[in-house]
């Protein structure tokens, strides 16, 4: 365990030392004894040991690794400092994925996958009364889980890999109420492969032509129009697309299993929600890149 902790700390320090943008996240001249590198290390290392909530992460560090972090502050200061690292976690995630994409790897396919996953601050029809993180979250409905909730959606544009979980290429958040198609169009993402598999939410002729002009073929299940008979080939085509898109659903299930990503009921602020989303995502990136 000690070796893993040291390796993790060295990795975090290397990321900070080789990427000046991470160091620039701290805009003040204040240099605390407990560094951001140590804070990120505590967060990731506790996640390795199934501690998912901030209080659990802090208590785990105090109870088992206090001697390794002599300048560890109080829980209130720890939580406050952590809530300011949402952007840093996002940058760490991007840096980890860039290093993975830069490696020669023969298991990448010519297919990209796009889908979304709910992050829920409050569930049920009464979730409309929730006022947490209103700057980025709102009330919406998840049709795949048949749940009303207040929160955000994580959108993942990933590259399909053979016999592996897909590797995220671009991720972004949107309010729960925003349609997947609208959110995707607003981002104007660069699709990295010739084929893009998506669900029925992306059935849009305008988007299809727009991607086609960029050399990308949009593949979605057949969407039946009102009073229109179902063609013989349509169920087979939909099954084919769903089979190719299944790995991204496996990725979301894996992400939730490893980090508890979907449940954000303990979050009480916008910054806390950003840390929940990007911190857990950065930890997942660490697993994909170094502990596959």
N, C-alpha and C positions, 0 to 999 in steps of 0.2 A: 504493500500500500504506500509506504514511504517513497519508493522509487517512482510509482505512478504520479504521486503528488509533485515530486521534483521535476519529472518530465513535463508535466502539465504546466507548471510555473515557468519553466524554461521556454516552452512553446509560446506562452502568452507574452513573455518578455521579448522574444524574438519578433513577434508580430508588432508589438509596440515600437521596438527599436528600428525596424525596417520600414515602417509606414508612419510618416510624420503626421498624417491626418488623424490618426488615433490619439497622438499626444496633444494635438490642437483642440481636442474636444474639451479639455479643461482650460477655460478662458481666463481664469484668475491666476495670480502669482502664488497663491496658497499651495504649499507642498506638504501634504499631511504625511505623518509617519507611516500610516497604513495606505499603501499606494493603490491606484486603480488596478494595477497588475495583480496585486494580492487579492483584491476584491473579486475580480473576474475569476481568479484561480479558485477561491473559496466557493463561488457560485457553481462552477463547472464540476469541481471535485465532489461537492455534496450531491449534485445531480447524478454523478456516477454511482452514488450509494443510495439512490431512490429517495432523496430528500427534495421535494418539489416546491414547497411553499417557502417564502422568504424566512419566516420564523423557524421553520424546520432546518433550513440551510444554516442560519445563524447558530441555532442551538447545537447542531451537529459539529460545527467548527469549534464552538466553545468547549463542548464536552469531550471531544476526541483529538483536536489538533490545536488547542490553545497555545501550546508551547512553540508551535511553528509560526504563529502570527502574534508576536508579543505586543504589537501596537493595535491589535483589534479593538475597535471602538465599541460603544454601547450599541444595543440593538437599534435604537432610534437613529443614531448617526449612521449605522450600517445601512439601514433601510433608506434613509435620505440619500446617501451617496449612491446606492444602487439604482434608485429611481432616476438619477441623472445620466445613466449609462445606456439608455435605450438606443441612441444613435451609434454608440460605440459597439454594441452587440450586433447591430445591423452591418456595420463595417467589417467586424470580425467574420461574420457569416459570409459576406461577399469575398473577403480575402481568402478564406478557406476554400470556397468553391472555385475561385480563379486558379488557385494552385492545383486543385484536382483536375480542372478542365485542361490545364496546360500540360499535364502528364500524358505521354503517349499511351493510349488505351484502346485496345481493339474491341472492347465490348459495347461501345456506343453504336446505336442503330441510326437509321436515317429518319427516325420518327420523333416528334415532340408531342407532349401531352399537356393539356391545360385543364385545371379543375379548381374548385374552391372548397374550403373547409371552415365550418363555423367555430368561432371563439366566443363562448357564452358567459356573460356576466350574470345573467339572470334568465331562467327558463320559465315557460308557461305564458298564458295570455296576460297575466298581470305584469309581465316583464316590461310592458309599455310604460309602467310607472317609474321604472329605474332611471336615474339621472346620472349615473356614473360615466365618466369619460365621454360626455356628450360632444366634445370637439371632434371625435373620430368614430364614435359608436352610436347606434340607434336601434330601433325596434324592427325586427324582420322575421321572416319565416324560412326555415330550412325544409325543403320538400323531401329530400332524401331521408331525413330523420323524422319528418312530420312533427316539428317542434317550432313553436314561436319563442323567440328569444331576443334579449337586448345584448348587443355586442358588435363584433366585426367579423369579416370573412378574410381568411388568408387565401390568396390566389397564388397558384404555383404553376409556372411554365417550366416544364422539366424535359430533359432528354431521356428517352427510353434506352435502357441498357439490357443486354442479354443476361438472363439469370441473376440479375441484381435489381435492387430498388432503383427507380429512375433518379437521376441527379438533377436537382433544381438548377435552372438557368437564370430565371428571374422570378422574384416573389414580391408581392405588394399586398397592402391591406385596403379594404374598402368597408364602408358602413354595411350593417346587416341588411338594410333595405335595398341596397343598390343591386340592380340586375347584373349577373355575371357578364353578359354581353356588353353592357354599358361601361362597366369597369374596365374591361379588356380594351375597348376602343379608346377610352380616355388615356390609357397608358401608352398606346402606340408602340408596343413592344416589337423587338426584332426577333423573329422566330429563327432559331439556329439551324433547322433542318428542312428538307423539302416537303415533309408531311407533318400536318398538325391534326391530332386526334382530339376531339372534344365531345361534350354531350349535347343534348338537344337545345340547351340554352343558347348555343352559339350558331344555331341554324339561321343564317342571315345572308341573303344574296349579296348585299352590298359589301359585307365583310369578306365573303368568299372571293368576290372579284378584286377587292383591294389586296388580299393576300396573294391571289393568283398573279397579279401584276408584279409582285415581289418574288415570284418563283416558288410560292408555297401553296400546297394543295390542302384545303380545309376538308376534313373528313368527319362527319357527324352522323348519328343515327337518323333514320328517316322520321320526319315529323308529319303526322297525318293532318291534313286540312279538314275543316268541317265539311260534312256531307260528301267526302271524297273516299271512294273505295280503296282498300289496302291492296297494293300490288303484290304479286306472288313473291317477288324477290326482296321486298322491303324488310320482312322479319329476318331474313338471312343476312342482309346487309347490316341491319342494326345489331345483330348478334356479333358479326365480325368486328364492327367498330368498338362495341363494348368490350370484347375480348382484348383488343389491342390497348384500350384505355384502362383496363383493370389495374395495371401496375401502379398508377398514380393513386388509386384508392387504397392499394396496399401501403403506399408510402404514408398516406395520412393516418391509416390505422397504426402503423409502426411509430409515427411521430407521437400520436396520442398515448400509445402504450409506454414509450420511453420517457415522456416528459409530462403527461397529463395536460396536453396542449388545449384541448377543447374546454376544459373547466377553468374559468377565470373568476369564479365566484368570490374569491378572497381579495380581488383587486379593488382598490378604492379611489384610483385617480387615473388620469390620462397617461401620466408618466409611468405609473405602475403597469398599465395595460401594455404600453410599448415594450417595457422590460419583459413582461410575461411573453409577449409574442416574439420579440427578436432575441431575447436571452435564450429561451428554449429552442428557438430555431438555430441559433449559433451552436448550442450544445449538440443538436442533431447533426449540424454540419461537421462538427468535430468527430462524431461517431462515424459518419459516412466517409470522411477523409482518412482517419487514422485508426479506427476500430471497426472496419467493415465486417 
